[in-house]
C-alpha cells in the first residue's frame, strides 16, 4: 500500500456512513420483513441500538491500541504466534466472504434490474477495475473522493425519501407486534450482522490512519448512527409503501420503492437515476473491504508495500462473486444460515475475547505494581 496518510474526523464519519449503508440498503429490508413482517421498523431501531454498542466495543479496542490495526491488536493481546495465526485465519475467511458478496450484490442487481442483457461477469470485472484503482491510490484519495460524492449521495437519498412519502399507507404497519418479540429479535440480529459487524474491516486500517484518534472514534460512531438511521428509514418506508408481504418477496425492495415515485403523473420512472445512490455506497463498501484485506495481508506477511496484492485480490474477488453465490435462493440461505453465525463469531466473540484478555492483563499489571 502507499505510505499511510492521515484522514480527518470528518472524512472518517463520511467513510463510515457510506460503508455502513453499502449493500445493506439494497438487501436488508427484504430479510427483515421476512422475519418481523410489519414490525421490521421496530427491529431496525433495536438493531441500531445493538449496533452502536458493538461499534463502542470496536472504539474501545481502538482507544487501547490507537496506533495498531486489528492485526496488530491480535498480536499484542494474544501473543506473536497465536495472534498471527488467528489473524491469518480471520483474513482468509473474511476475504472469501465479504468482498465477493458485495460484488455479487452489485452484479446481480445490475444484471436483473437495469442491464438484463449484460452478463454479470462483465459487470463485475468492470466494477472491480475501478475498485482496484481506488485501493491502489490509497486511503487519503479514497477519503477525499468520498467527501466529493457524499453530498450527491445524500441529495439522492433525501429525494428518494421525500418523493416516495406520497405513497405511504400507515395501515400497512399494523397490527404492531402481532407475532411477539422473538421475530423482532431475530430481525434485529440480522440487522446488526449485516449493517454493523462488517465495520470490523475498518479496524484493519483505520485506527493508525486517523490524524486525531479521539475525534476519529467519535466520527466512526456518528457515521455508524447516520448509516444505520438511513437504512432504518428505508426499511420503514418499504413496509409503509410496499407492505410487508411485497417487501419480503422482493429481492431489492429499496429499488422497488424508487419505482413507486409518481408525482402528478409527470415525475416518474426515475429509479435508474436513483440507482446512482446504490452505486456510490456499494463502491465505497467494496473499496474499503478490499483495502482492509490488502492492508491486513501485507501486515501479516510483513510486506513494505501491499499494492502488488491488490490486482490479484481483485481477480480472486471476481471469481468468488460468481462461485460463492451460484443462484439467488442459495444466497438468501447463506445470508441467514451461514453469515449470521460467522459474523457473530468474528465480529462479536473475537473482539470480546480481545477486550477480556486486555482487561485481565491490565488488572494483573496493577496488582504487580
Secondary structure by P-SEA (a helix, b strand, c coil): cccbbbbcaaaaaaaaaaaaaccccccaaaaaaaacccaaaaaaaaaaaaaaaaaaaaaaaaaacccccaaaaaaaaacaaaaaaaaaaaaaaaaaccaaaaaaaaaaaaaccccccccaaaaaaaaaaaaaaaaaacaaaaaaaaaaaaaaaaaaaaaaaaaaccccccccccccccccaaaaaaaaaaaaacccccccccccccccccccaaaaaaaaaaaaaaaaaaaaaaaaaaaacccaaaaaacccaaaaaaaaccccccccccccccaaaaaaaaaaaaaaaaaaaaaaaaaaacccccccaaaaaaaaaaaaaacccccaaaaaaaacccaaaaaaacccaaaaaaaaaaaaaaaaaaaac
